[in-house]
Amino acid sequence: MKHLPKHLRPRRRYLAVGIESWPDDDFGTRDFQRECWYAAQNLLGDPGSADADLRVIDFEVEDGSGMAIVRVRHGEVERARAAIACIDTVGDAPVGIRLLGVSGTIRACEERYKSRAARESAERNVAFADARRLATVRGDRVEIDSGSGFVGATTLDI
């Protein structure tokens, strides 16, 4: 079977999505794909989510920070952005979603936005609540392991 000529192929756009969660949360591509589908279905309905056709192409999350590339049909970018912005949990893990940008190819999406999503994180001991605790530092944000969970703080708080 022959390929379709270029002018007849469906046009796609690629959304760069920044993902942040607690450092000990564990979820993967399938979990994020499922949440994208549920968010699109809940916001846009069945016909709208089928039109948007959200597909996770690339997914990299380590230590609670990372990036995903989501493929969308050309005319449905704004609706897909709204649906992805509605995601607040992946599996049982609370997440923060940032839409970094839109691109016409996967390669351009990786080149433009991957450096924005990649954040250096380091672990160090901090003084918090009258004790030394292990903390993950990302820029000016600090996530402190309190034993029963993580506490968000800034560098001015510790």
N, C-alpha and C positions, 0 to 999 in steps of 0.2 A: 504494500500500500504506500502511495506517495505522500509526502508531506504537503500540507497546504501552502500555497504561496504566501509570502510575508504579508501582503495586504489583506489576506483573509484570516490570518491567525488572530486569536483573541488578544487584546491588549491588556497588560497587567501593570500594576504599580506595586511597590514594595515599601512597607512601613517598617521603620526602625523603632523598636519598642525597648526602652530601658526598664529593667525590672530590679526592684530592691525588696529584700525581705530580711528577716532575722538570720544571723549567720548559721544557726543550726537547722534551719528549715530545709527539707529535702523534697523536691519535686522535679519532674522532668518534662520532656517535650510533650508527651501524651497528655499529661495533666494540664499543661498550658493550652494545648490545642483544644481540649475539652472545654475549658473555661472560655476560650474565644468563641466557640460554637454556641455555648449556653448564653453568653452575653449578647451575641448577635441575635439569637432567637428571641430572647426576652425583650430586647429593645426594638428590633426591626420586624419581628414576626417570622413565620416560616418562609413566605415568598421573598421578603427582604434579605433574610440571612442567606438564602439560596442565591440571590442576585449578587451579594457581596462576595461569596465564596472565599471565606477566610481560610488560609492554609499557612501553618507554621513551616517555614523553609529552613531556618537556622535557629538554634537555641543554645545559648551558653550561659549558665549561671553557676558561679562558684562563690562560696562564702557569703551568700545572700545578695550578691550583686552581679548583674550581667545584662545581656541583650538578646532580643529575639528579632528575627526578620519575618514579617507576615506578608504573604502575597494576597492581593486584592484585585478585583476587576477594576478596570480603568475608571468608569463612571461612578463608582461606589466608594471613593476614597473618604469623603467626608462622613458618610454613614458608618463606614468601618472604623474610622477614628473615634467616633462617638461610642460605638459598641465596645471597643477595646478599652476606652477610658472608664467604662463601667465595671471593669474587673477589679475586685478588691481582695479576693482570696484565690489561691490556687491550691486545690486539695483542701487541707485544713490550715494552710499557712497564710497569714495576712501578707499582702504584697502592696507595694507602691508602684504604679505604672507611670512612665513618662513617654510620651510620643516624641521621639527625637527628630523625625523628619520623614519625608516621602521621596522615593527615587524611582527611576524608570527601569533600572536593572539591578540585579542582586549585587553585582560587582561594585557599582557606584554606591549602593547603600552601605556595603561593608567599608569601603574606602572613606566615605564621608562621616559616618556615624559611629563606627566601632570604637574610635579613640575617645569619643564623648562618653560612651557607656562604661568603658574600662576605667575603674577607679582603683587606685592602690588601697589595699587594706592591710593593716598591721595589727598584731595582737600585742598588748602590753598590760602590765599590772597597774591598776589605779587605786587611789584611795576613794572609797565610796561607802557611805553609811557606816563609818567608823571601822572599816575593815579593808584589807587589800583584796581586790577582785580582778578577775580576768576581763579585759575589755577588747573589743574590736574597734579600731579607729579607721574611719573613712573620711578623709578631708577634715572638716570641722565638726563632724558628727561622731559620737561615741556610743557604742552599744555595750552595756555593762551586764555581765552575767551575774544575776543576783541569787542564783541557786534555784529559784522557783521559776525563772524565766529571764528575759532580757529587759533592761530598762534603757530607754533612749535618753541621751544627754548631749550636751555640746562640750567643747573643750573648756569653756568658761565654768562649767558646772563641776569639773573635777579638780 
